[in-house]
Amino acid sequence: MIEGVKHALIHRKCRRTEKYLPYVFEKEIKLIDVNWKGQYGSYCILTDSALANAKSIPPNQFKYLTRGMVRLSEDSALGFSLMTNEINTEKYQEMLSHIKSWIK
């Protein structure tokens, strides 16, 4: 498969996140392209509009949703959803590193 076509498939999968737009603070999906361990992918981070300005997050709810897809190998890809209450932390980076660890 041509490299550009494979990358387009990843983008199309990530665009399915648009169904969340009525419920999130963001007005459009902004994909973040990545190249992890030589494999490409994309993800986006969305903010729950009901929690965007909340001083505290109720139990079992999450302020942020990170959704994406990354190639694991030549013949496989991983779609992921990561729900968190903080994104600018070392713990968040550790969770992304865990996702990266699946890439061969």
C-alpha positions in Angstrom: 0.0 0.0 0.0 1.3 3.5 -0.8 2.6 5.3 2.2 0.3 8.3 1.7 -2.7 6.1 1.4 -1.9 4.3 4.7 -1.6 7.7 6.4 -4.9 8.8 5.0 -6.5 5.7 6.5 -5.2 6.7 10.0 -6.6 10.2 9.5 -10.0 8.9 8.4 -10.2 6.7 11.5 -9.3 9.6 13.8 -11.9 11.8 12.1 -14.6 9.5 13.5 -14.0 11.5 16.7 -16.1 14.3 15.1 -19.2 12.7 16.6 -18.1 14.1 20.0 -18.1 17.7 18.8 -21.6 18.6 20.2 -20.3 17.6 23.7 -16.8 19.0 23.8 -15.3 22.5 24.3 -13.3 22.3 21.0 -15.1 23.5 17.9 -13.1 21.4 15.5 -10.9 18.3 15.7 -7.2 19.1 15.6 -5.2 16.1 14.8 -1.7 15.7 16.2 0.5 13.7 13.8 3.1 11.5 15.4 6.0 9.4 14.4 6.6 7.0 17.2 9.4 4.4 16.8 9.2 5.0 13.0 5.5 4.3 12.9 3.0 7.0 12.1 -0.3 7.9 13.6 -2.5 10.7 14.8 -4.4 11.6 17.9 -6.5 14.5 19.3 -7.4 15.7 22.7 -11.0 16.8 23.5 -12.3 18.6 26.6 -15.7 17.7 28.0 -17.7 21.0 27.8 -19.6 20.2 31.0 -16.2 19.9 32.9 -14.1 22.5 31.0 -14.3 25.1 33.8 -15.1 22.8 36.7 -13.2 23.3 39.9 -13.4 19.6 40.7 -14.3 16.6 38.6 -17.1 14.3 39.9 -16.1 10.7 40.5 -16.1 8.4 37.5 -16.0 11.4 35.0 -13.1 12.6 33.0 -12.3 16.1 31.7 -10.2 15.0 28.7 -10.5 12.4 26.1 -7.5 11.5 23.9 -8.4 9.5 20.9 -6.1 8.3 18.2 -4.7 5.6 16.0 -1.1 4.6 15.4 0.5 1.9 13.3 2.0 -0.9 15.4 3.7 -2.7 12.6 3.4 -3.0 8.8 0.2 -5.0 9.1 -1.5 -3.7 12.2 -2.7 -0.5 13.9 -4.0 0.4 17.3 -6.9 2.6 17.9 -7.0 4.1 21.4 -9.1 6.2 23.8 -7.5 7.6 26.9 -9.7 9.4 29.5 -7.9 11.6 32.0 -8.4 14.7 34.2 -5.0 16.2 33.4 -3.0 16.3 30.2 0.0 18.5 31.1 1.5 16.1 33.6 4.2 13.5 33.8 1.6 10.8 34.5 -0.2 11.6 31.2 3.1 11.3 29.3 3.6 7.9 31.0 0.3 6.8 29.7 1.2 7.8 26.2 4.5 6.0 26.6 2.5 2.9 27.5 0.6 3.2 24.3 4.0 3.6 22.4 5.3 0.5 24.1 3.0 -1.6 21.9 4.8 -0.5 18.7 7.3 -3.0 17.4 
